[in-house]
């Protein structure tokens, strides 16, 4: 009976190692998938913010006949809002009759 006990102990150790390795592989795949989805979501949010700002600029020009003089004016009068801790928006006015240059940078 002792000879069978020894073999069973070796199988338990091997099964434990396989289980740990399998857990690590599944956890790594889950972590990779989560990071990939997060990166895509961040890119989509930046794109949506860019589109919203340009819609606001165009709407202001259509209604008022001029481009907004600042990003603060656009936020106040046209309801543009975004997470200022996450994005830096560079809003450069080029002239009264030229569309402002907008650059969005992830912080």
N, C-alpha and C positions, 0 to 999 in steps of 0.2 A: 504494500500500500504506500510506502514512503516514496517509491520511485515515481509514482503518478503525482504525488503532491509537489515534488520538485518541478516537474514540467508545468504544472498548472500555475505555479508562482511566476515562472518565466513568461507565460502567456499573459498574465495579469499586468506585468511590467510593460510588455510590448504593446498591449492594448491601451494602457494609460499613455504611453508615449505617442501612439497614433492618434489618440483622442485629443491630446494637447496640440499636436501639429495640425490636425484638422480644424480645431477651434481657432488657432492662430491664422490659418489660411482664410477661413470664413470671415473672421474679424477684419483682416486686411482688405478683403474684397469689399466689405461693407463700408469701411472707412474710405477707400478709394472712390466708391460710388457716391458717397455723401459729399466728398470734396468736389467731384466732377459736377454734380447737380448744383452745388453752391456756387461754383464758378460761373456756370451758365446763367443762373438766376441773377448774379451780380451784373453780368454783361447785359442781360435783358433790362434790368432796372436802369442802368446808365443810358441805354438806348431809349427807353420810355421817357426818361427825364429830358434827354436831348430833343425828342419829338415834342414834348409838352412845352418846352421853352420856345422852340421855333413856332409852334402853333400860337402861343401867346404873343410873340413878336409880330407875327403876321396879322393876328386879330387886332392888335393895337394899331397897326398901320392902316388896316381897313376901316376901323372905327374912327380913329383920331386923325388920320392923314399924316402921321409921323411915327417914327420908331421910338420905342421906350428909351428914355435917357439913362436908365440904370436898371440893374437886376432887382433892386429893392422896389422900384416903381412897378415892375412887372409882377413881383410877388404880391404887392399890396393891392393893385388895381385888377389884376387878372387871375389871382388865386393860385399862382405857381408856388408849390411847396415841395421840399425835399429834405432829406436827412443831411444837415450841414456837417455832421460829424463824419459822415461816410463819403461825401462828395465835395470837391472844390469846384466851383463854377467861375470861370474867368469870363467876364462880360466886357468886351471892348467896343465902345461906340466909335465908329469910323467917320461919322458925319451925320447930318440931319436927314439926308436922303439916301443913305446907304445902310443896308441891313447890318446890325451889330455882329461882331465875331464872337461866337460862344464856344468855349472849350470846357469839357467836363473831365475832371481827373478824379479817379478813385484815391482816397487817402489811405 
